[in-house]
Amino acid sequence: MELLNLPKTALFCSNRCPGDAILTVYDQSLKWRDEGLCVIGGFHSPIEKECLKILLHGVQPIIICTGSSIVSMRIPREWRSGTAAGRILLLSPFETNHRRVSTELAEFRNRFTSALADEAYFVHITSGGKTAQLAEQVTKWRIPVYGKSHED
């Protein structure tokens, strides 16, 4: 639980993402990993999953906020050494009856993740999409936002 006391950067990306934004976030993920910065996210979209793979090769702290309950959750093999070492924290705001990720749960998880973060990095925001709504909410909460590219 000590990881929650660290400065945290939340990572978000729309499901669709242009190539130039992908290259930028790969470089950013390597930077976070090499600098040992704590990254928090749901790591659910394809790009977020790829960033998590990069982060898992480091020793920096990672907070993974799931889109369903973690009770009875099978921890992926790639996460086990990090959770055992205390550098990966699994969090869920959901009760045991929420076993599958839904659009509504993912939206709530992303707001939960944002509320825990000190800053938010948006890889890509599709105009009018759920990520755009989240970025607007995060901005209203006065959480610093950076890295976003838009698609109109």
Buried (B, 14 or more C-beta within 10 A) or exposed (E): EEBEEBEBBBBBBBBEBEEEBBEBBBEBBBEBBEEEBBBBBBBBBEBBEBBBEBBBEBEBBBBBBBBBBBEEEEBEEEBEEBBEEEBBBBBBBBEEEBEEBEEEBBBBBBBBBBEBBEBBBBBBBBEEBBBBBBBEBBEEEEBEBEBBBEBE
